[in-house]
Amino acid sequence: MGSSLDHNPPTADRNITAGGTDWLWTVFALMLVSTLGMIVWTFTRPRGTRFFHNIALIILATASLAYFSMASDLGATPIRAEFAHGHPGTRQIWYVRYIQWFITFPLLLLLVLFPSGLSLSDILTTCFFAWFVVVSGLVGALVASTYKWGYFTMGVVALFYIWAILLGTGPRSTFNAGPNVRTGYVRGAGYICFITMLYPITWGCSEGGNVISPTREMVWYGILDLLLGPVFVYYYLFSLHSVDFNSFGFQSGKYADGPGTGTGGIGNKSAGGPAMSSTGAGTGATGASTGVGPGTGAGTGATTGAGTGPTMPVPQTGNV
């Protein structure tokens, strides 16, 4: 059986070698084994406590698919390089890698930020800027002119925002699950920031500057994806393994859960919010004993209320 390049010949002037495809098959095998292991681990968890494991499973499965495509020499397109560096012509740009990151990067941030107790709006905004980083990198890689560096700069600025949330806002969150979760978060957030700092450097040397070959590009990105994929997600899930899942305060919101279950959310009777009355105001204001009315006046006319709100008091016109 020959190399993947024999079955799917590259279309660019500067492309990966047979050794590069061998490395990609190795990374694919590691991703696939990690995915299968995560499937087994997920099903050993009780139902209703698999939230973090399911996110990790999606991350690893997506990476496996992407690396199978790249190892098969599929999912790339030729783009003319801005800088020749002795290799004029086109260079392979792997758009399938950016599809992988578009899915996995925000999920990785969800995996880390949800246990912190950070507000949902902050988490969603951070995920948006993760998409922004990936799209900026993809468009910049597909642009042949110097305008690619404008996309690169915008992506790096968005990456600074993510780092600010991970290292600045995140550690000051509530961490209802306890101080051990906070310690694991700080370590995980620092790890993510360090690894993601290396991605722009690799991009500048490969898709951006055309300094290193596509094969070396694959080696660098493969190592980074392994460190940010299987290595990190398994480490982070092990750090949460001994934490009671209910301490995170998650609630599914399913009708089957019934009202009054969980620790928060709509329809939760145990929550600290105000109770709604099913009969309205109950009793209205007592009318004046000297108010206008036939015979006995309006002394008791407003004692029972209307059931849907307070009763308007009877106006007085003087003594009977």
C-alpha positions as CSV (number, residue, x, y, z in Angstrom):
1,M,0.0,0.0,0.0
2,G,1.5,3.3,-1.1
3,S,1.4,6.7,0.5
4,S,-1.7,8.8,0.7
5,L,0.0,11.1,-1.9
6,D,-0.2,8.3,-4.5
7,H,-4.0,8.1,-4.1
8,N,-4.7,11.8,-3.6
9,P,-1.9,13.7,-5.4
10,P,-1.3,17.3,-4.0
11,T,-2.2,20.2,-6.2
12,A,0.2,22.8,-4.8
13,D,3.8,23.5,-5.6
14,R,4.8,23.3,-2.0
15,N,3.0,20.4,-0.2
16,I,3.5,17.8,2.4
17,T,5.7,14.8,1.9
18,A,5.1,11.1,2.5
19,G,6.8,11.5,5.9
20,G,4.3,14.2,6.7
21,T,1.4,11.9,5.9
22,D,2.9,9.2,8.2
23,W,3.0,11.7,11.0
24,L,-0.6,12.7,10.4
25,W,-1.7,9.1,10.5
26,T,0.0,8.8,13.8
27,V,-1.8,11.8,15.2
28,F,-5.1,10.4,13.8
29,A,-4.5,7.1,15.6
30,L,-3.9,8.9,18.9
31,M,-7.0,11.0,18.4
32,L,-9.1,8.0,17.5
33,V,-7.9,6.0,20.5
34,S,-8.6,9.0,22.8
35,T,-12.1,9.2,21.3
36,L,-12.8,5.6,21.9
37,G,-11.5,5.8,25.4
38,M,-13.7,8.9,26.1
39,I,-16.8,7.0,24.8
40,V,-16.1,4.2,27.3
41,W,-15.5,6.7,30.1
42,T,-18.7,8.6,29.3
43,F,-20.9,5.5,29.5
44,T,-19.4,4.6,32.9
45,R,-20.7,7.9,34.3
46,P,-24.3,8.1,35.6
47,R,-26.9,9.6,33.3
48,G,-27.3,13.3,34.0
49,T,-23.6,13.8,35.0
50,R,-22.0,13.4,31.5
51,F,-22.0,17.1,30.5
52,F,-18.2,17.6,30.6
53,H,-17.5,14.2,29.2
54,N,-19.8,14.7,26.2
55,I,-18.1,18.0,25.4
56,A,-14.7,16.3,25.5
57,L,-16.1,13.5,23.3
58,I,-17.2,16.0,20.6
59,I,-13.8,17.7,20.7
60,L,-11.9,14.4,20.2
61,A,-14.2,13.0,17.6
62,T,-14.0,16.2,15.5
63,A,-10.2,16.2,15.7
64,S,-10.1,12.5,14.6
65,L,-12.2,13.3,11.6
66,A,-10.0,16.3,10.7
67,Y,-6.7,14.4,11.0
68,F,-8.1,11.5,9.0
69,S,-8.8,14.0,6.2
70,M,-5.3,15.6,6.4
71,A,-3.5,12.2,6.6
72,S,-5.4,11.2,3.4
73,D,-4.1,14.4,1.8
74,L,-7.7,15.8,1.6
75,G,-9.2,19.1,2.8
76,A,-6.5,21.4,1.3
77,T,-6.4,24.0,-1.4
78,P,-3.4,25.7,-3.2
79,I,-2.9,29.4,-2.4
80,R,-0.1,31.5,-3.9
81,A,2.4,32.3,-1.1
82,E,3.1,36.0,-0.4
83,F,6.8,35.2,0.4
84,A,8.7,32.7,-1.8
85,H,11.7,32.0,0.5
86,G,13.2,29.9,-2.3
87,H,9.9,28.2,-3.0
88,P,7.9,30.3,-5.5
89,G,4.4,29.3,-6.5
90,T,1.5,27.9,-4.4
91,R,1.4,26.4,-1.0
92,Q,-1.1,23.9,0.5
93,I,-3.6,25.5,2.9
94,W,-5.6,23.1,5.0
95,Y,-9.0,24.5,5.4
96,V,-10.2,21.3,7.1
97,R,-8.0,22.2,10.1
98,Y,-9.9,25.4,10.6
99,I,-13.2,23.6,10.4
100,Q,-11.9,21.4,13.2
101,W,-10.9,24.4,15.3
102,F,-14.2,26.2,14.6
103,I,-15.9,23.4,16.4
104,T,-13.3,22.4,19.1
105,F,-12.0,25.8,20.3
106,P,-15.2,27.2,21.7
107,L,-16.1,23.8,23.1
108,L,-12.8,23.7,24.9
109,L,-13.5,27.1,26.4
110,L,-17.0,25.8,27.5
111,L,-15.3,22.9,29.2
112,V,-13.1,25.2,31.2
113,L,-15.5,28.1,31.9
114,F,-18.7,26.3,33.0
115,P,-17.3,25.0,36.3
116,S,-16.1,28.5,37.2
117,G,-19.6,29.9,37.6
118,L,-18.9,32.7,35.1
119,S,-22.0,34.4,33.8
120,L,-23.6,32.9,30.7
121,S,-23.2,36.1,28.7
122,D,-19.4,36.2,29.4
123,I,-19.1,32.6,28.4
124,L,-21.0,33.1,25.1
125,T,-19.0,36.2,24.3
126,T,-15.8,34.3,24.9
127,C,-17.0,31.5,22.6
128,F,-17.8,34.1,19.9
129,F,-14.3,35.5,20.0
130,A,-13.0,31.9,19.7
131,W,-14.9,31.6,16.4
132,F,-13.5,35.1,15.5
133,V,-10.0,33.9,16.0
134,V,-10.5,30.8,13.8
135,V,-12.3,32.6,11.0
136,S,-9.6,35.3,11.0
137,G,-6.9,32.7,10.7
138,L,-8.7,30.9,7.9
139,V,-9.4,34.0,5.8
140,G,-5.9,35.2,6.3
141,A,-4.5,31.9,5.2
142,L,-6.6,32.0,2.0
143,V,-5.5,35.5,1.1
144,A,-2.5,35.7,-1.1
145,S,-1.7,39.4,-0.6
146,T,-0.3,41.3,2.4
147,Y,-3.9,41.9,3.6
148,K,-3.6,38.5,5.3
149,W,-1.7,40.2,8.1
150,G,-4.7,42.4,8.9
151,Y,-6.8,39.2,9.6
152,F,-3.9,37.9,11.6
153,T,-3.8,41.0,13.7
154,M,-7.6,41.0,14.4
155,G,-7.3,37.3,15.3
156,V,-4.6,38.0,17.8
157,V,-6.5,40.8,19.4
158,A,-9.5,38.5,19.8
159,L,-7.1,36.0,21.4
160,F,-6.1,38.6,23.9
161,Y,-9.7,39.0,24.9
162,I,-10.0,35.3,25.5
163,W,-6.9,35.3,27.6
164,A,-8.3,38.2,29.7
165,I,-11.4,36.3,30.4
166,L,-9.5,33.1,31.3
167,L,-6.9,34.7,33.5
168,G,-8.6,37.9,34.7
169,T,-12.4,37.5,35.0
170,G,-12.6,33.7,35.4
171,P,-10.5,33.3,38.6
172,R,-12.8,35.9,40.3
173,S,-16.0,33.9,39.7
174,T,-18.0,32.2,42.4
175,F,-16.8,28.5,42.0
176,N,-19.7,27.1,43.9
177,A,-18.3,23.6,43.6
178,G,-15.4,24.5,45.9
179,P,-11.8,25.7,46.1
180,N,-10.5,22.5,44.5
181,V,-12.4,23.3,41.3
182,R,-10.9,26.8,41.4
183,T,-7.4,25.4,41.6
184,G,-8.0,23.1,38.7
185,Y,-9.5,26.0,36.7
186,V,-6.5,28.3,37.2
187,R,-4.1,25.6,36.1
188,G,-6.3,24.7,33.1
189,A,-6.8,28.3,32.0
190,G,-3.0,29.0,32.3
191,Y,-2.3,25.9,30.2
192,I,-4.7,26.9,27.5
193,C,-3.3,30.4,27.3
194,F,0.2,29.1,27.0
195,I,-0.6,26.6,24.2
196,T,-2.9,29.0,22.3
197,M,0.0,31.6,22.4
198,L,2.0,29.2,20.2
199,Y,-0.6,28.8,17.5
200,P,-0.1,32.4,16.0
201,I,3.6,31.8,16.0
202,T,3.1,28.6,14.0
203,W,0.7,30.4,11.7
204,G,3.1,33.2,11.0
205,C,5.9,30.7,10.1
206,S,3.7,28.5,7.9
207,E,0.5,29.9,6.2
208,G,1.5,33.5,6.8
209,G,5.2,33.8,6.2
210,N,5.9,30.5,4.2
211,V,9.0,30.1,6.3
212,I,8.6,26.4,7.2
213,S,7.5,23.6,4.9
214,P,4.0,22.1,5.0
215,T,5.4,19.0,6.6
216,R,7.0,20.9,9.5
217,E,3.7,22.8,9.8
218,M,1.9,19.5,10.2
219,V,4.4,18.5,12.9
220,W,3.9,21.7,14.9
221,Y,0.2,21.8,14.6
222,G,-0.1,18.1,15.4
223,I,1.8,18.5,18.6
224,L,-0.2,21.5,19.7
225,D,-3.5,19.8,18.9
226,L,-2.5,16.7,20.9
227,L,-1.5,18.9,23.8
228,L,-4.7,20.9,23.7
229,G,-6.9,17.9,22.8
230,P,-6.4,14.5,24.4
231,V,-3.7,15.6,26.9
232,F,-5.7,18.5,28.2
233,V,-9.3,17.1,28.2
234,Y,-8.3,13.9,30.0
235,Y,-6.3,15.9,32.6
236,Y,-9.1,18.4,33.2
237,L,-11.8,15.7,33.5
238,F,-9.6,13.8,36.0
239,S,-9.3,16.9,38.0
240,L,-13.2,17.1,38.2
241,H,-13.7,13.4,38.7
242,S,-14.0,13.6,42.5
243,V,-16.3,16.7,42.5
244,D,-20.0,16.1,43.1
245,F,-21.7,17.0,39.9
246,N,-24.7,18.5,41.7
247,S,-22.5,21.1,43.3
248,F,-22.1,22.8,40.0
249,G,-25.8,23.8,40.2
250,F,-26.7,22.7,36.7
251,Q,-30.4,22.1,35.9
252,S,-31.7,20.6,32.7
253,G,-35.0,22.3,32.6
254,K,-36.8,19.2,31.4
255,Y,-40.5,18.9,32.1
256,A,-39.8,15.4,33.5
257,D,-37.7,17.0,36.3
258,G,-40.9,18.5,37.6
259,P,-41.2,21.8,39.5
260,G,-39.3,22.3,42.7
261,T,-36.3,20.2,41.7
262,G,-32.7,21.4,41.5
263,T,-31.2,24.5,42.9
264,G,-32.3,27.2,40.5
265,G,-34.1,27.9,37.2
266,I,-37.6,28.6,36.1
267,G,-40.3,26.8,38.1
268,N,-38.0,26.0,41.0
269,K,-39.9,26.2,44.2
270,S,-36.8,26.1,46.3
271,A,-35.3,29.1,44.7
272,G,-35.0,32.3,46.7
273,G,-37.3,34.3,44.3
274,P,-40.7,35.6,45.2
275,A,-43.6,33.2,45.3
276,M,-46.4,33.9,42.9
277,S,-49.9,33.7,44.3
278,S,-52.4,31.6,42.4
279,T,-55.4,33.5,43.7
280,G,-54.3,37.1,43.1
281,A,-54.5,39.6,45.9
282,G,-56.6,37.6,48.3
283,T,-58.3,40.3,50.3
284,G,-58.8,43.9,49.3
285,A,-58.7,47.0,51.4
286,T,-61.4,47.3,54.0
287,G,-63.8,50.0,53.1
288,A,-64.7,52.9,55.4
289,S,-67.4,52.2,57.9
290,T,-68.9,55.6,57.3
291,G,-68.9,55.3,53.5
292,V,-71.9,55.6,51.3
293,G,-74.1,52.6,51.0
294,P,-77.6,51.5,51.5
295,G,-78.6,50.7,55.0
296,T,-75.4,49.6,56.6
297,G,-72.9,51.4,54.5
298,A,-69.8,49.9,52.8
299,G,-68.1,48.7,55.9
300,T,-67.6,45.2,54.6
301,G,-68.0,45.7,50.9
302,A,-64.2,45.4,50.2
303,T,-63.2,42.8,52.7
304,T,-62.8,39.8,50.3
305,G,-61.1,41.6,47.3
306,A,-61.6,40.7,43.7
307,G,-59.3,37.7,43.6
308,T,-57.3,39.3,40.8
309,G,-56.0,42.5,42.4
310,P,-56.8,45.0,45.0
311,T,-60.3,46.5,45.2
312,M,-60.7,50.2,44.8
313,P,-61.9,51.9,48.1
314,V,-65.4,53.3,48.2
315,P,-65.3,57.1,48.2
316,Q,-66.7,58.8,51.2
317,T,-69.3,61.5,51.0
318,G,-69.8,62.2,54.7
319,N,-71.8,60.8,57.6
320,V,-75.1,59.0,57.1
